[in-house]
Amino acid sequence: ISDAVDGFLANRFGMTTEIGAYLDPLADKVLLVSIYVALGITNNAPRWLVILVVSRDLMIVGAVILSWLVGKP
């Protein structure tokens, strides 16, 4: 909910920045990965699911970095 409110306020009052456009999705990914890792450590989620989610997010971030390196974002 706080992420949606933050996005609404930023758009409504013109408070968007280029760095914020990159950091917001990155923060969402870090939050999601940390939740799955915590659930995996406490054995509340199966390890295969934790590995799947973390590796998927690592591949997405890696693909974005690779696209920047080759100049085709």
OpenMM code with the backbone's topology and positions (N, CA, C; nanometers):
from openmm import Vec3, app, unit

residues = "ILE SER ASP ALA VAL ASP GLY PHE LEU ALA ASN ARG PHE GLY MET THR THR GLU ILE GLY ALA TYR LEU ASP PRO LEU ALA ASP LYS VAL LEU LEU VAL SER ILE TYR VAL ALA LEU GLY ILE THR ASN ASN ALA PRO ARG TRP LEU VAL ILE LEU VAL VAL SER ARG ASP LEU MET ILE VAL GLY ALA VAL ILE LEU SER TRP LEU VAL GLY LYS PRO".split()
positions = [
    Vec3(0.0840, -0.1195, 0.0000),
    Vec3(0.0000, 0.0000, 0.0000),
    Vec3(0.0878, 0.1250, 0.0000),
    Vec3(0.1942, 0.1233, 0.0805),
    Vec3(0.2797, 0.2419, 0.0880),
    Vec3(0.3488, 0.2700, -0.0449),
    Vec3(0.3811, 0.1644, -0.1199),
    Vec3(0.4440, 0.1827, -0.2505),
    Vec3(0.3470, 0.2498, -0.3480),
    Vec3(0.2213, 0.2098, -0.3438),
    Vec3(0.1209, 0.2703, -0.4315),
    Vec3(0.0974, 0.4163, -0.3948),
    Vec3(0.0907, 0.4457, -0.2665),
    Vec3(0.0720, 0.5841, -0.2217),
    Vec3(0.1928, 0.6690, -0.2620),
    Vec3(0.3118, 0.6143, -0.2445),
    Vec3(0.4340, 0.6846, -0.2836),
    Vec3(0.4330, 0.7163, -0.4327),
    Vec3(0.3978, 0.6190, -0.5153),
    Vec3(0.3918, 0.6409, -0.6603),
    Vec3(0.2861, 0.7431, -0.6980),
    Vec3(0.1706, 0.7361, -0.6336),
    Vec3(0.0638, 0.8320, -0.6632),
    Vec3(0.1071, 0.9737, -0.6287),
    Vec3(0.1629, 0.9925, -0.5100),
    Vec3(0.2048, 1.1259, -0.4679),
    Vec3(0.3167, 1.1810, -0.5560),
    Vec3(0.4095, 1.0959, -0.5943),
    Vec3(0.5193, 1.1401, -0.6798),
    Vec3(0.4670, 1.1858, -0.8154),
    Vec3(0.3727, 1.1114, -0.8715),
    Vec3(0.3165, 1.1505, -1.0018),
    Vec3(0.2253, 1.2714, -0.9899),
    Vec3(0.1478, 1.2751, -0.8860),
    Vec3(0.0503, 1.3838, -0.8678),
    Vec3(0.1177, 1.5192, -0.8507),
    Vec3(0.2273, 1.5217, -0.7759),
    Vec3(0.2940, 1.6484, -0.7472),
    Vec3(0.4229, 1.6678, -0.8261),
    Vec3(0.4452, 1.5854, -0.9277),
    Vec3(0.5611, 1.6009, -1.0139),
    Vec3(0.6936, 1.5833, -0.9422),
    Vec3(0.6992, 1.4892, -0.8503),
    Vec3(0.8200, 1.4672, -0.7716),
    Vec3(0.8963, 1.3440, -0.8187),
    Vec3(0.8867, 1.3116, -0.9463),
    Vec3(0.9576, 1.1963, -0.9975),
    Vec3(1.0984, 1.2361, -1.0405),
    Vec3(1.1912, 1.1445, -1.0218),
    Vec3(1.3287, 1.1658, -1.0636),
    Vec3(1.3752, 1.0433, -1.1420),
    Vec3(1.4807, 1.0602, -1.2184),
    Vec3(1.5334, 0.9476, -1.2958),
    Vec3(1.5891, 0.8397, -1.2037),
    Vec3(1.6597, 0.8815, -1.1005),
    Vec3(1.7157, 0.7819, -1.0082),
    Vec3(1.6050, 0.7097, -0.9319),
    Vec3(1.4973, 0.7799, -0.9011),
    Vec3(1.3842, 0.7163, -0.8345),
    Vec3(1.3179, 0.6125, -0.9230),
    Vec3(1.3177, 0.6375, -1.0532),
    Vec3(1.2602, 0.5416, -1.1472),
    Vec3(1.3399, 0.4109, -1.1488),
    Vec3(1.4689, 0.4180, -1.1179),
    Vec3(1.5517, 0.2975, -1.1117),
    Vec3(1.5489, 0.2345, -0.9728),
    Vec3(1.5510, 0.3171, -0.8696),
    Vec3(1.5600, 0.2649, -0.7338),
    Vec3(1.4303, 0.2019, -0.6842),
    Vec3(1.3157, 0.2528, -0.7271),
    Vec3(1.1883, 0.1991, -0.6794),
    Vec3(1.1695, 0.0525, -0.7188),
    Vec3(1.1860, 0.0159, -0.8457),
    Vec3(1.1726, -0.1265, -0.8792),
    Vec3(1.2811, -0.2126, -0.8137),
    Vec3(1.4012, -0.1561, -0.7995),
    Vec3(1.5085, -0.2302, -0.7339),
    Vec3(1.4741, -0.2569, -0.5875),
    Vec3(1.4185, -0.1570, -0.5203),
    Vec3(1.3772, -0.1743, -0.3809),
    Vec3(1.2665, -0.2795, -0.3696),
    Vec3(1.1752, -0.2810, -0.4657),
    Vec3(1.0697, -0.3823, -0.4657),
    Vec3(1.1296, -0.5225, -0.4788),
    Vec3(1.2276, -0.5373, -0.5662),
    Vec3(1.2917, -0.6677, -0.5851),
    Vec3(1.3668, -0.7103, -0.4591),
    Vec3(1.4390, -0.6167, -0.3978),
    Vec3(1.5131, -0.6491, -0.2757),
    Vec3(1.4167, -0.6913, -0.1654),
    Vec3(1.3053, -0.6219, -0.1523),
    Vec3(1.2062, -0.6578, -0.0506),
    Vec3(1.1499, -0.7972, -0.0757),
    Vec3(1.1138, -0.8257, -0.1996),
    Vec3(1.0573, -0.9559, -0.2337),
    Vec3(1.1574, -1.0679, -0.2083),
    Vec3(1.2810, -1.0481, -0.2524),
    Vec3(1.3837, -1.1508, -0.2325),
    Vec3(1.4110, -1.1718, -0.0838),
    Vec3(1.4192, -1.0638, -0.0077),
    Vec3(1.4477, -1.0787, 0.1355),
    Vec3(1.3341, -1.1512, 0.2073),
    Vec3(1.2113, -1.1287, 0.1661),
    Vec3(1.0983, -1.2004, 0.2270),
    Vec3(1.1083, -1.3496, 0.1982),
    Vec3(1.1367, -1.3849, 0.0723),
    Vec3(1.1480, -1.5265, 0.0381),
    Vec3(1.2666, -1.5923, 0.1079),
    Vec3(1.3784, -1.5218, 0.1171),
    Vec3(1.4946, -1.5779, 0.1865),
    Vec3(1.4620, -1.5997, 0.3342),
    Vec3(1.3959, -1.5033, 0.3962),
    Vec3(1.3579, -1.5186, 0.5367),
    Vec3(1.2615, -1.6358, 0.5548),
    Vec3(1.1660, -1.6505, 0.4648),
    Vec3(1.0733, -1.7643, 0.4727),
    Vec3(1.1467, -1.8963, 0.4524),
    Vec3(1.2466, -1.8953, 0.3643),
    Vec3(1.3246, -2.0167, 0.3415),
    Vec3(1.4101, -2.0526, 0.4611),
    Vec3(1.4709, -1.9529, 0.5242),
    Vec3(1.5549, -1.9791, 0.6410),
    Vec3(1.4730, -2.0356, 0.7564),
    Vec3(1.3527, -1.9861, 0.7737),
    Vec3(1.2676, -2.0334, 0.8834),
    Vec3(1.1860, -2.1577, 0.8453),
    Vec3(1.2123, -2.2117, 0.7281),
    Vec3(1.1435, -2.3314, 0.6765),
    Vec3(0.9931, -2.3127, 0.6633),
    Vec3(0.9502, -2.1915, 0.6328),
    Vec3(0.8087, -2.1647, 0.6069),
    Vec3(0.7774, -2.1629, 0.4581),
    Vec3(0.8788, -2.1783, 0.3762),
    Vec3(0.8612, -2.1894, 0.2315),
    Vec3(0.9577, -2.2960, 0.1824),
    Vec3(0.9162, -2.3733, 0.0827),
    Vec3(1.0067, -2.4771, 0.0322),
    Vec3(1.1313, -2.4153, -0.0329),
    Vec3(1.2430, -2.4832, -0.0153),
    Vec3(1.3695, -2.4312, -0.0685),
    Vec3(1.3647, -2.4126, -0.2197),
    Vec3(1.2971, -2.5036, -0.2915),
    Vec3(1.2918, -2.4918, -0.4364),
    Vec3(1.2221, -2.3627, -0.4770),
    Vec3(1.1226, -2.3212, -0.4014),
    Vec3(1.0518, -2.1975, -0.4325),
    Vec3(1.1406, -2.0761, -0.4077),
    Vec3(1.2149, -2.0786, -0.2988),
    Vec3(1.3073, -1.9690, -0.2673),
    Vec3(1.4128, -1.9578, -0.3768),
    Vec3(1.4694, -2.0708, -0.4162),
    Vec3(1.5708, -2.0708, -0.5217),
    Vec3(1.5119, -2.0205, -0.6526),
    Vec3(1.3918, -2.0621, -0.6843),
    Vec3(1.3264, -2.0195, -0.8081),
    Vec3(1.3044, -1.8683, -0.8113),
    Vec3(1.2513, -1.8136, -0.7032),
    Vec3(1.2222, -1.6699, -0.6985),
    Vec3(1.3503, -1.5871, -0.7010),
    Vec3(1.4487, -1.6269, -0.6202),
    Vec3(1.5738, -1.5509, -0.6138),
    Vec3(1.6467, -1.5575, -0.7477),
    Vec3(1.6549, -1.6752, -0.8080),
    Vec3(1.7246, -1.6861, -0.9361),
    Vec3(1.6511, -1.6109, -1.0463),
    Vec3(1.5185, -1.6104, -1.0432),
    Vec3(1.4424, -1.5339, -1.1422),
    Vec3(1.4732, -1.3856, -1.1316),
    Vec3(1.4745, -1.3329, -1.0103),
    Vec3(1.5030, -1.1910, -0.9925),
    Vec3(1.6477, -1.1582, -1.0290),
    Vec3(1.7405, -1.2475, -0.9983),
    Vec3(1.8795, -1.2256, -1.0381),
    Vec3(1.8935, -1.2241, -1.1901),
    Vec3(1.8200, -1.3115, -1.2577),
    Vec3(1.8249, -1.3117, -1.4047),
    Vec3(1.7656, -1.1845, -1.4632),
    Vec3(1.6584, -1.1345, -1.4046),
    Vec3(1.5975, -1.0108, -1.4532),
    Vec3(1.6938, -0.8945, -1.4359),
    Vec3(1.7538, -0.8811, -1.3186),
    Vec3(1.8489, -0.7729, -1.2932),
    Vec3(1.9709, -0.7883, -1.3839),
    Vec3(2.0182, -0.9109, -1.4014),
    Vec3(2.1313, -0.9353, -1.4908),
    Vec3(2.1007, -0.8979, -1.6345),
    Vec3(1.9796, -0.9270, -1.6806),
    Vec3(1.9405, -0.8917, -1.8176),
    Vec3(1.9340, -0.7403, -1.8356),
    Vec3(1.8863, -0.6694, -1.7346),
    Vec3(1.8810, -0.5231, -1.7426),
    Vec3(2.0225, -0.4658, -1.7482),
    Vec3(2.1108, -0.5164, -1.6633),
    Vec3(2.2497, -0.4681, -1.6638),
    Vec3(2.3150, -0.4992, -1.7986),
    Vec3(2.2930, -0.6188, -1.8516),
    Vec3(2.3489, -0.6559, -1.9816),
    Vec3(2.2954, -0.5653, -2.0928),
    Vec3(2.1672, -0.5329, -2.0874),
    Vec3(2.1108, -0.4442, -2.1898),
    Vec3(2.1710, -0.3048, -2.1824),
    Vec3(2.2023, -0.2578, -2.0627),
    Vec3(2.2697, -0.1281, -2.0485),
    Vec3(2.4105, -0.1342, -2.1062),
    Vec3(2.4798, -0.2454, -2.0811),
    Vec3(2.6167, -0.2591, -2.1281),
    Vec3(2.6259, -0.2621, -2.2806),
    Vec3(2.5287, -0.3229, -2.3461),
    Vec3(2.5311, -0.3292, -2.4926),
    Vec3(2.4620, -0.2093, -2.5557),
    Vec3(2.4075, -0.1211, -2.4712),
    Vec3(2.3493, 0.0038, -2.5212),
    Vec3(2.2092, -0.0063, -2.5765),
    Vec3(2.1369, -0.1107, -2.5396),
    Vec3(1.9990, -0.1267, -2.5858),
    Vec3(1.9070, -0.1500, -2.4678),
    Vec3(1.8765, -0.0436, -2.3937),
    Vec3(1.7918, -0.0611, -2.2741),
    Vec3(1.6479, -0.0970, -2.3096),
] * unit.nanometer
topology = app.Topology()
chain = topology.addChain("A")
for resn in residues:
    res = topology.addResidue(resn, chain)
    for name in ("N", "CA", "C"):
        topology.addAtom(name, app.Element.getBySymbol(name[0]), res)
